Amino acid sequence: MKKIVLASINSQYVHLNVAVRYLKKYVEENCDTRLDIYETNINNQLINIIKDLFEKQPDMIIFSTYIWNKEYVFSLIKELKKVLPNVKIALGGPEVSYKWERTIEENSEIDYIFTGEGEKILLNFFTKDIKEVKGVVYREDQEIKYNGMETLIDNLDVIPFPYDDEELLDRTKIFYYESSRGCPFNCSYCMSSIDKSVRYYSIERTKKDLKRFIDSPIKLLKFVDRTFNLSKEKYMAIWRFLLENYREGITFHFEINANIFDEETLDFLEKVPRGYFQFEIGVQTIDAQAMKSIGRINHLEKLAHNIGRISRNIHLHLDLIAGLPYDTYEKFKKSFDYVHQLKPEMIQLGFLKLLKGTKMYDEREKYGYRYFSKPPYEVFSNDFISFGEIIKLKNLEKVLDFYYNSEKFQESVQWIIDTHYSSAFDFYEEVAEYFDRNGYLKVSHKESALFTLLYNFYEEKEFSEKDVFLEYLKYDYLMLGKAGFYPEWFKSEKDGELYDKLIKEENYKSIREGHKNSELERFKYNIFTKSFEDIYMFFDYRDKTAKVVKNS
């Protein structure tokens, strides 16, 4: 029997490729062919992967090809043919499903390209004559052949559950799952807009699958449905099932359109335990002209209302895209401030990618796009935003991760913005300029260093109320956990007798354990009442809380 390897080169170690698992399960359930999965990530050296694959001595390797690994895969296959000259190499996935003629012509190492939804194509490839198989690009008599596109699977329930029981024991990995395929929206930059139909797994099948995840020790399951909340009947049935089978310690991640929630849905979501659901919401832009150009609609007042209703217990990621048509630097600033005001846990600042097969790619000349010719195909500039402005946003993205998305500066940064800025964007822009000017964007930073750099930025700006700012900064620093050391700006004042007394009152097993898992610090300003008070604050790291315990 031939040895077939499904190879997945992921972007990070913690990721799992659900696509190759669906392919393996579907093929093996419907024929005698057996497939091995080889999984690694782009941080692994090429020579290590070549060694691993050589030792398997495969007859065929099928690579799952995406925007994050295309360059890596194409470099790899050129080397593999040198050590495995007889191996057949096939590529599938979105990065080779379009403009495949040029891809196979320019890369003699490629024997086959699978285009489109892979399960039926791969099964037919292993069970039929190649001339009868649709969705496959192949070579025959020095000619490139293609027998047309394969039809989609109507009943998704015929696709088996993708994971083995042993895999579900791994607490370190991020697991992926789908309850539907396709997207009805027409976002011009998105590959999902190509397939307008939406197909669903049955509710019964989905519940059965989800119970397996709930009964396992995994920590994070990400639904890959492009817009999860399309059918209220289906998404509410799934959410109710998850709530009825609640397990502490697992989070379910969904990409949703928050514009279309009604009050009944919002009422339900307010009952979901905090941390159980995580939503990724694509705002992208609030500019009407830009939205129209990409085929999106945001009802801004309703969107803000809906997000406000669920923000207390649903972990929220809100997305913006820089480089859209008509979206100037100043317009992007307005979109950023809109999203920042909604206070999600994370603001994901993305940059437009011109992907082959999308409407936006076909319109690249219309809007004067200049973009990277290799993956990830990110935009350099267009008629509305310059490369210099894109670079400024790239720098802003980095400091945004430091001072917002890390959730380690929640009080101090928000106080600076409220006190000294009319725009959150202006704050992050100025911090990014400060970091860039001093070379801080080119090196990594420890947590304590980021606090000191924010303090130095505040001093350089010569802002007033420095004494108040230091109290907010000190609070955020102590909320991180037991301090290993105190930076120069941190003036620590303690009361040992009070500290030991509080440790006893807080039911620690011993004074030693209490000192290890808590902190007591004197403050001259109460950030909760926003008033000058001489107080002590007790930080309990068992439940990450802080409370005022005594006026000094």
C-alpha positions, -999 to +999 in steps of 0.1 A: +000+000+000+013+034-009+023+058+019+004+091+016+013+120+039-009+151+046+015+178+055+005+209+075+029+237+083+010+259+108+017+295+118+023+286+154+030+255+175-003+258+194-025+257+163-040+225+148-049+222+111-085+210+111-086+208+072-061+179+069-080+161+097-113+164+078-096+151+047-080+121+064-112+111+082-134+114+051-111+095+028-104+067+053-141+062+060-149+058+023-120+038+009-090+016+019-064+044+014-047+054+047-033+089+052-006+100+077-007+135+091+026+154+095+022+186+114+048+213+123+051+251+121+069+278+102+093+283+131+108+249+124+139+248+102+135+235+067+162+209+071+144+194+101+112+191+081+131+176+051+147+151+075+113+142+090+096+137+057+126+117+042+124+093+071+088+086+064+097+075+028+063+086+014+051+079-020+031+111-020+030+143+001+000+166+000+006+201+014-021+223+029-012+257+015-022+290+031-011+326+031+011+321+061+030+291+048+030+294+010+066+307+007+077+281+032+060+253+013+073+263-021+109+265-008+104+231+009+091+212-022+121+223-043+144+207-017+123+176-012+126+165-048+164+164-044+163+138-016+130+121-026+131+123-064+103+098-069+078+113-044+046+128-059+039+163-045+005+178-044-007+211-031-042+222-019-058+251-001-067+287-009-032+298-019-032+274-049-068+272-059-067+303-081-044+311-110-033+275-107-021+274-144+008+297-137+016+280-104+020+245-119+038+258-150+064+277-130+070+249-104+080+216-120+082+200-085+044+201-083+027+170-097-009+179-087-030+208-074-063+202-057-087+232-062-117+239-040-133+218-013-111+188-008-129+159+006-147+146-025-117+155-047-092+136-026-115+105-023-121+104-061-083+109-067-076+077-047-105+057-061-109+067-098-089+072-130-074+106-130-093+115-162-126+112-143-115+133-113-127+169-111-109+196-091-074+182-099-047+199-119-022+174-132+004+167-159-002+143-188+021+139-218+038+171-209+004+189-209-014+204-180-049+190-176-079+200-156-113+183-157-134+211-143-146+220-108-160+194-083-194+200-068-197+208-031-208+184-005-245+190+002-249+170+034-219+180+056-229+153+082-212+127+060-178+142+070-166+125+102-156+142+134-120+154+127-101+146+160-090+114+176-097+109+213-060+110+221-057+145+205-085+158+227-063+152+258-039+179+247-046+210+269-018+231+252-033+233+217-060+255+201-087+233+185-108+243+155-143+232+145-169+242+119-207+240+121-212+255+086-194+263+054-197+293+031-208+329+037-236+349+021-219+383+025-200+400-003-170+415+014-147+422-016-114+414+002-125+381+016-120+346+000-152+334+017-173+358-004-165+335-034-188+308-021-221+325-016-240+294-005-241+284+032-243+248+042-248+235+077-241+204+097-272+192+114-279+204+149-279+169+162-245+162+147-231+195+160-243+188+195-228+154+195-194+168+184-195+196+209-202+172+238-169+155+229-150+188+233-169+196+265-161+162+280-124+166+271-098+188+290-092+212+261-092+250+269-101+268+237-123+258+207-125+282+178-154+279+154-141+286+118-176+295+105-171+327+086-202+343+102-215+321+130-247+339+137-265+337+103-294+314+113-309+323+146-326+289+149-292+271+145-269+294+165-293+297+194-297+259+195-259+255+197-255+283+223-283+269+245-267+234+243-233+249+254-249+267+283-269+236+294-236+216+293-214+244+308-179+233+318-156+257+336-122+261+320-132+260+283-138+289+260-157+288+227-146+314+201-170+326+174-167+351+145-200+370+145-218+399+129-230+420+159-252+441+138-279+414+135-285+405+171-320+411+184-330+418+220-339+382+227-304+371+217-288+398+238-309+388+268-296+352+264-260+363+260-261+383+292-267+350+310-236+333+296-209+328+323-180+352+319-152+338+298-173+309+283-178+327+250-154+348+230-165+369+200-145+382+171-164+411+155-153+425+122-160+463+123-133+470+097-143+506+092-171+531+101-167+552+070-198+549+048-179+553+015-153+527+025-180+503+037-199+506+004-168+499-016-161+466+001-197+455+003-202+458+041-228+475+062-224+486+098-253+501+117-231+520+141-256+529+168-270+494+169-236+479+168-225+500+198-257+491+216-253+454+210-216+454+220-224+474+251-250+448+262-227+418+259-193+434+269-196+426+306-194+388+302-184+381+266-147+384+258-146+407+227-121+411+199-130+439+175-113+441+141-102+470+120-086+469+085-062+496+073-059+503+036-095+500+024-107+521-005-116+557+005-103+551+040-078+578+046-055+581+076-079+605+092-109+583+086-091+553+100-085+574+131-122+579+135-128+541+132-102+534+158-117+559+183-151+544+177-139+509+185-117+520+214-147+537+230-165+503+230-137+489+253-133+454+239-107+431+254-087+433+222-085+456+192-071+437+162-056+461+138-052+444+105-039+455+071-056+448+038-043+418+018-050+415-019-059+379-023-062+363-057-098+353-065-114+382-046-132+412-060-107+435-043-078+419-062-096+425-095-101+461-085-065+468-075-058+491-104-091+510-099-079+522-065-042+525-073-030+497-050+006+490-044+012+458-025+036+431-015+039+407-044+045+377-021+025+365+009+009+380+028+002+404-001-003+433+023-010+467+009+018+493+008-004+522-004-034+532-025-050+565-038-062+573-003-033+563+021+004+565+016+031+540+025+044+564+052+010+564+068+007+526+066+041+524+084+028+548+111-002+524+116+022+495+118+041+512+146+008+520+163-002+484+161+029+474+181+023+498+210-014+490+209-004+454+217+018+466+245-005+491+262-040+479+253-043+443+241-020+430+269-046+442+294-018+452+318-023+490+317-060+492+320-062+520+346-030+540+338-034+543+300-071+550+302-064+577+328-039+593+305-063+593+276-092+607+296-070+634+312-048+645+284-063+635+250-095+640+231-087+610+210-074+575+220-058+573+186-037+604+192-023+588+224-012+556+207+001+575+177+023+597+200+035+567+220+044+549+187+063+580+175+082+581+208+091+544+206+101+548+169+122+578+176+141+561+204+145+527+186+122+509+211+102+492+183+132+472+172+138+453+204+117+432+228+107+445+262+100+430+296+068+439+313+086+462+338+104+480+310+071+488+293+060+505+325+092+525+327+089+535+291+054+548+296+066+567+326+094+582+305+069+591+278+048+609+303+078+629+316+089+638+281+054+652+274+056+672+306+020+664+314+005+678+346-008+656+375+022+634+375+016+624+411-018+610+402-005+592+371+021+575+392-006+561+415-024+546+385+008+532+371+017+517+405-017+501+407-014+484+373+021+473+381+010+456+413-020+440+395+005+420+374+014+398+403+040+397+431+067+421+421+102+407+418+117+442+420+105+478+419+115+502+390+130+535+399+098+554+396+080+530+420+083+543+456+072+515+478+058+521+513+045+492+535+032+485+569+045+451+580+023+448+611-009+456+591+002+433+563+006+402+586-027+410+602-045+411+568-029+378+557-044+361+587-078+376+581-077+365+544-074+328+554-039+321+541-024+289+554+006+307+567+022+341+568+048+328+543+021+317+518+004+351+523+035+371+515+040+349+484+005+354+470-004+390+480+009+425+484+002+455+505+010+490+493+004+526+504-013+550+481-018+587+483-046+587+457-077+564+456-082+554+420-116+540+428-131+572+443-108+594+422-098+614+452-067+621+472-067+598+502-039+583+522-048+546+521-034+511+520-045+487+492-043+449+496-036+429+464-048+393+465-032+373+436-053+342+443-082+358+426-064+389+411-083+414+432-074+447+450-092+465+477-088+494+500-082+481+535-074+511+557-069+548+557-033+555+567 
